[in-house]
Amino acid sequence: MHMRFDVVVVGAGPAGAAAAYAAASGGLKVLLVERGRGAGSKQVYGGKVYSHYLEEALGDLKGAPIERWVGKERLSIVDDAGRTATLEYEGGSTRAFTAHLTKLAAWLVDRAASAGAVFVDEVRVDSLRRDPSGRFSGVEAGGELVEADVIIDAEGVNRLLLERAGLVERASTRDLALGVKEVVRIGEKEVEERFGLDKGEGLSWILVGGVTGGLPGGAFVYTNKDTVSLGLVLYVDAAARAIEEPVHSMIEKLRTHPALHRYWADGDVVEYAAKLTPESGYRYMPRRLVADGLMVAGDAAGMLLNLGYTFRGVDYAVYSGYMAGRAAIAARDRGGPTEENLRELYEEPLRRSRPFRDLWRLRGVERAMEGGDRYFRRYPALMGAALRSMFELGESTPSIYEALRGAAEESGISIIGALVDALMMARSI
């Protein structure tokens, strides 16, 4: 069978679905291909999504499968003994929501299909095909060739197609993190009572330190309508060298952690999932985001920002996919999707965009996150010892300085060195 489309989009995640929606909305004949069963079936994400770029790309979010709008933000530092220091923010304007990414991706694909895109699942794309001139001209799937004027590669972090095409090198463990998540059902009323939330309000909670056994990374807790998503993000390179137990044991320890277990003690685990993700979006970004007949979007393009205290991935993916879809329309009216046209219409505007500028400006965060034992074990231990001295009072009452000095002596850490590291970390993130 001979098949030809204006655009073939590989991968029906947030980036691919947004690309298909944008291109189909402009009248292009679009094929959206997904190797999983059903839209969103292979999608894994902690659960918090910022709304700004979704609204810019899609307009209103009416009908989106939003679980809760985030009204509270928590950041906790935990030492190995379970002592916890928490900063909480509330009362600001709500700009993020929690969602199950499988449902959100399915909703995005429905938007694309409603705009005219053809969606097919359970089809694995084996290769990106070039014509004799070297231009990308289609995809091979199941032994059949689907021709296209332009391909939008939104295959995700596992960039096998781009590797086979010689456009990117094989990913290093330094470039990747592993996210592992459980979803625990406790009931809608219980979510609001246990986390102190109003009706429909959500909580985003990031934890660092002892929750990862001192490994670089962190933990998250997000409240959904009647469930709680909790999980770990571990930097693969450091974990491969120093991990002492299976990852599934680590997330069990997180779920039964003394500081957390009471929130879902009688709940039922209804989901377990894991996924690789870029550790540093900027470092993972391909040198070129376009070629003749090809654009790269989403995780495959490194469009993810991890600052330790927050993550931006879904919204950046949607935005990059939307820009790729719009560029496909503009290229049609400018002589076709040549590399020169796609660079001018997609890559250069993306590199000038706020998401890309933030990825560039905050690219030093990976150096801080790779600080290893200092940031994820020794400094949480310093914090825990200081707080114990300040609040577990007996005969004497120390000043804050005395508590810090005593904790530094106990843990063998230089206060000046810790202050310099804190300044460097603050400048990076």
N, C-alpha and C positions, 0 to 999 in steps of 0.2 A: 504494500500500500504506500503510495506517495503522499506525504503530508508536508504542508508548508504553512508557516505562520509568520506574521511580522515580527513577533517577539516570542522567544521561549524563555521562561523563568524557571531556574532549577532550584527547588527547595521552597516549601510552602510554610516557612516560618514567618515571623513578623516582617522581615525585609522582603522576602519573595512575594508574600501576599500584598504588601503595600506597593511593590513594583508592578505587579499584575493589575492591581486596582487602578493605579495612575495611568498605565499605558492603555488599558481597556477603556477607561473613561475618555481618553482622547481619540477613540475610534480605531485603535489598532487591534488586529487579530492576534490574541494572546493565548499561549498555552502555558499553564502552570503545572509543573511536574513535581510530585512528592513520592519518595520511596516508601514512606510509612503507610500504615493503613488508616485512612481518614485524615482530615486536616488536623494538624496539631498533635498527632498521636506520638510523635517522637520529641516533642518539645518539653524541656525541663528548665525551670527557672524558680528562683526563691519565692517571688511573688509580688514585689513592689514595682510599680510602673509610674514614671512621671508623665503627666498628661500633656505638657506643652506641645511637643513635636507631633504627638498623635493628632491633636486638634488642628495643628497647622497643616498636616497632610490629609486628614480625613474629614475635617470640619467638626461637627458636634459628635459626641460619643454616645448618642442615643442608641439604646439597645445593646451596648457593649456589656459583656459579662463581668461587671465590676462587683467585687465582693464587698469591700468597704473603702471609703475615702479616709486616708491616713490623717488623723488629727493629733496623734502623739508620736514623738520620736524619742527613742532612748539609745544611749551609748554607754556601755558598761565595760570596765576593765576588771578582769577577774584573775586572782592569783591562784597558785596551785592548791592552796588550802580552801579555796571557795570563797574567800573574802572578796566583796564586790563594791566598786565605786561606780555610781551611775549618775549620768547627766541626762535630764529629761527636758524636752522642749514641747510646749503646746500653746495653743492660742493664736497661731499664725494662720495665714490663708492656706487652704488645702490645695496642694499641687500634685499629689500622688495618690494612687489607689492600689489596693491589693487585688490580685486576680490569679486564677489558675491559668497558666500559659496555654495549656491544651485548649481550653475554652476560648481564650482570647485569640489564638491563632485561627481557630475554626471560624470565629466571627469575622476576622479579617478576610479569610478566604471567601466567606459568603458575600462580603462586600465586593470582592473582586469578581466573583461569579455574577453577581447582580449587575455589574458594569459591563459584562459580556465576555469575561475571560473563561476559557475552558480549563477545568481542573480535573486532573487525573492522578489517582494515588496508586500505591503499590507498583510503581514503575521506577526502576533504578536506572539512572543515566550512567552509562559506562564510560563515555568519553565526550569531549568537545571536539567537533570535527572542523577541519580547515579545508578550504577549496585550494586549487592549485596555486593561487596567488598568495596563499598564507593567511587569508582572511578567515575568521571564524564564521561558519556558515550553517551550523546546525549542531544537533546532539545525536549520539547513537544510544539507543535504549532497547534492550531485548533483541538485538540484532537488526533493528530497523533504524533508518535515518529519518529524523525530523528536521527539515530545513527551516531556516529562519534568517531574517535580515539582521537581527541582533539577538544575542544571548545575554541574559542577566544572571550571573552566577551568585546565588544566595544559598550555597550549600552548607554554610555554617562553619564551625571551627575546624572540622575535619575536611581540609581542602584537597581531597583526593583528585578531583577533576583538574584543579589548577596545577597540582603537582605533576600529573601525567602530561599536562600541556606544556610543562616547563616554565610556567609563569611564576611559581613560588618554590622555595626549597622546603624540604620536609621540616615540620615543626620540631623545635628543640623543647626539651622538658622545661627549660628556663622560660619558655614563652607561654606555658599552660598552667592552669589551675584546675583542680577537680572539685566540683560541687556535688554534695551528697545531701539528700533531703528526705524527711519524713513528713507526712501529713497526719495529724491526730484530730479525730472528731470528738468534740466535747459538748456541742449544742450551742445555739445562738445566744441564749440567755446566759449560759456559763461563760462564753467568750467575753461578754460585756461586763459581767459581775467580777470575774477573776482578774481582768486587766484594767478595771476601772474606766470603762468606755461608755460613751453615750450610744443611743440607738443608731446603728449604721456607721459608727466611728471605728476607725482602725488604728492599729499600733504597728510601728516599724521599730525593731529592736536589734541593734548590732552589738556583739560581744567579742572582745579580743583578750588574748592572754591564755590562762590556764584551760580554757574550753577547747583549745586545740593541742593540748599537751606541750605547749611551748613552740609548736611548729608555726612557721609563717602562714598567716591566713586569719580566719575569724569565723564567727558563728552568727546566725541570724534567726530571728523569730518574727513572723508576720501573722497577723490575725485575719482570718477570712470570715465569711458569714457565720458558719457554725463549726469551723475547723481552725487549726493552727498549723502553719508551716514552719518547721524548724530544720536547720541544717548547718553544714560546715562547708567552708571553702578553704582548700589546702593547696599551697603552691607545690606543684608536682616535683620540681627539682629537689627542693628541700625535703619533702616527704619521702621521696625515693631513697634519700641518703640516711634519714634519721628516724623514720616512722618505726614504732616498736610494736604495733598491733594492727589488725585489720581495720579498714576504714569503717566497716559496719559495726565493729565494737566501739569505735570512737563516737559514732552518732548515738548508739545506745547509751553511752555514758553521758552524752549531752542531754538526752531525753530524761535521764534519771538524776541529773545534776541537782545537788541540794538547793541551789539558788533558783531552779527552774521547775522542778518536778511538780510542785504544788499547783502549778497553773493547769496541768492536764493529767493529774495523777490517775483519774479514773477513765481517761479517754481511750479510744480504740485507734490503733495505727491503721490507716486505710490506704496509705500509699508510701512506697519507697522508690526513689529514683536517683540517678547519678548522671553527671554530664561533664565533659571537658569544656573549658571556657578560656578565652585568652586571658593571660595574667596581666599583660600590658597591651592595651589596644594599639597604642602608637607603635611600639616595637614590633607588633605582629602584623602591622599593615603592609601589604605588598608595595614594592617600589613603584609599580604602575597599577592603577585601578581600571585602566581601559586598554583595549587593543582594537584592531580592526574587527568590528562586529561583536565586541564583548565589553561588558561592564561588570564590576565586582561590588557587592553590597553586603551590609550586615556584618555578622561575625567574621565571615570570610575576608572582609575588608578591614578587620580590626576595629570595628566601630563599637567599642566597649570601654567604659571608664570605671576603674575601681579605685576609690580613694580610701578604702578601709572603713570609713564611717558611712559611706553610701555607694551604691552601684547604679550606673546608667548603661543599659544595654538594649532593652526592648525599644525604648523611645528613639535611641540613636539608629537602631536597625530599621525601624519604620521610616525614619526621616531619610536615610540613605537610599532605601528601596524606592520611596516616593520620588526622590530626585532622579534616580535612574530611569524610572518609568516616564517621567516628564521629559528627560533627555532623549529617550527613544522617539517620542512624538516630535520634538524639535528637530532631531536629526533627519526624520522623514522629510521635513519641509526644507532641509538645507543640503540636499544632495546625497543623503544616506549616512549610515553609521560608520564612517571612517574613523580611524583612531584620532585624527586631528579634530574632527567634529565632536566626538565623544569626550575628548579631553577638554575642549572648550565648553561643552554643554553640561558635562557631568563632573569630571575630576576636578577641574579648577574651581567651579562653584562649591563643590563639597569641601575642598581644602580651604576655601575662604569662609566657610560656614562656622557658626559658633561652636557646634559639637567638635569639629576638627580642631579649631583653635584651642579649645579646652584640652583636647587630647595632647596637643603639642605643648601647651603651657604647663600642664601638670604631668609631663612625661617622666619627671624625676621620682614619681611616687614608687616606681618599682624598686629603686635603690633603697628607699626607706623600708619597703615591705620585705626586701631581702636582707634586712638587718639582723634577722634570725634571732638568736638567743637573747640579745639585748632587749629588743622591743617586745618580744612575745613571752619571755619568762623572767628575765632579771628585773626589768622595770615594773611589771605587775607585782613581783615579789616586794620590791621597794615600796610601792604604793600600799600593799597589804600590811606590811610591817609598820609603816607610818600611821595608817588609820587605826591599827590595833593599839598603838601607843597613845593616839589622840582620844579614842573613845572607850577603850577597855581600862578605865581608870581605877586606880587603887589609892594609895596614900598620897602620891604626888600628881601634879597636873603639868604636863609639858606644854611649852609653846609649840606652834607649828614648826618653827625652825628646829627646835630641840627634837621634835618627833622625826623630822626628816633626817637630821644629822645622825640620830641613833639608828634609824632604819638603814641609812647608807653604811654606817659602820658594821651593822649586823649582816648586811648583804654583800659587803665588799665593793660597793659602787661609789664612784666619785660624784658628788653633787654637781660640781662644775661640769663634768663630762655629761651627766644626765641633762643638765640645762642646755648644753650645746646641742646634744642630740634632739632634745625637744624643739629647739629653735629650727634645726635643720628639717625635722619632720614637718613642722608647721609650714615651713616655706615650700616643702614638696607637695603637701596636700591642701 
